[in-house]
């Protein structure tokens, strides 16, 4: 299978099925082992409520926050994605845009990550280039909670 990455849309060429289009958002949200960088203890913050929502909908959430000791969302918290012992398919980032390239460099030290998602309001040209150079799924400036709800409503998840 050969793929060509566009900003939000991935186009796949498959000899048996012909050409079809699937969005990066749909592909990313099919991945179930999710590291969340910048997860918060504060239930009023999106960096807490979004991963909690995903956890309640069957995703395994792996909290990443170097400033938190112990557990968050009932799971062991890690300082960096590269320190996680478990499988990581998707990384959702809740950090300021200026911090994202360093986070992505750490993420890309792993071989199992298939997608990187920058939460709503977060963008990074440098991160996009790093992720796409590896051929991974990339989403930026989108809310995983909103997109999951939309896709559930459309019966695409």
N, C-alpha and C positions, 0 to 999 in steps of 0.2 A: 504494500500500500504506500503510495507516494502522497505526501501532503504539502500544501503550500499555505503558509500562515498569512492571514490578513489581520488587521487590527482587532476586530471582534469576531470575524467569521473565518472558520477553517473550511476549506474546500478539499474534499477527498476524491481521488480518482481510483475507482475499483473496477477492474476488468469485467467481473461477473455482473455487477449491478449498474455499471455506468457511472455518470457523474452525479453526486448529490452533495447538498450543503447542510452542515450542522454547525450551530454556533458554538463558539468557545465557551460561552456561559453554560449551555446545555451539557457539553462534554465535561466541564469542570465540576458541575454539580452532580454528575454521576459517580464521582470519586468519593469514597466514604471515609478514608483515613486522613483527617484534616488537622494540620498544625496551625494554630492561630497565634501569630506573632503580635504582641501588644495587648493580649487579653487582659481585661480589667477585673478587679474584685467588685467594683461599683456596679450594682444591678441597673442603675439609671443610665449607664453608658452603653453605646452600641457595641463597644469592644467586650462587653459582657453579655448583653441580651442577644446579639446575633449568634455567637457560638452556642449559647444556651438553647436557642431555638433550633439550630442545626442538630445539636445533641438530642433534643427531644424528638427529632425526625429521623433518627437512626444513624447519624454520623458519629464516628469515633473522634472526639475532640482531644487534641493534645495541646495544652496551654504552653505558650512560650512567653516568658517575661522575666528578664534578668533581675528585676527589682522585687520579685515575689518569691518567698520561701514557702515550701510546702505545697498544698494542693489548691487548685482552682477548679470549679465545676466538677468536683469529685475526682479529679485526675491529677497525677503528678505533674508539677510545673517544671519546665526546663528553661535554662538561660538562653540557649541558642538552638536552632533547628538541627544543626550538625551534631548536637549531643543526644538527640532522641534515639532510643534503642529500637522502637517499633517502626513498622512500615509507615511511610508518609507519602500519600498520593498527591495531595493538594495542600498548598500553603496559602492561607489568607492573612494579609498584612494590614494591621491597624497601627501604623506609625506615620509620622510626618513624611511628606514626599522627599525631603532632603536626606532622610535616614534610609530610604528604601534601597538604594544601590548596595550599601554594605550588607543589609539583610539578605538581599538576593544573592550576593556573592557567597554568603554562608550557606544559603539554601542549595545553591548549585554545586556545593561540595558533595552532595548526596546523589546517588544514582537512581533512587526510587521515585523521586518527585516527578510528577507528570504535568503539574499545572501550578501557576502562581497567579494569585488574585489580589489586586490592590483594592481595598474597600472604597466606598463612595467618597469622593473628595480627594483621593490620593492618586497622583500620576507620577510617572518617571520615564522619560525617554531612554535614559541609560539602562534602567531595569528592563524595559521592553526589549532593547537590543540584546542584552545579556540572555534573557529568557528565550527569545526567538532564535538566537544563534545556536541554542541547544535543541531547537525543534520542539519546545514545550508549549503547552497551552498558556496563553497570557490574557488576563482580563484586568482592566483598570477602571477606576472611577465608577464602580458599580457596587451596589449593596447586595451581598449574598442572601440576606433575608428577603428583600423585595423580589429578587430574581427567582429564588426558590418558590415563594408563594405564587408568583406569576406562572411559573412552569407547572406547578401542581394544579393550578386552576385550568391551565391549558392541557392538562393530562399528558405532559411530556416527561414527567418524572414518576 
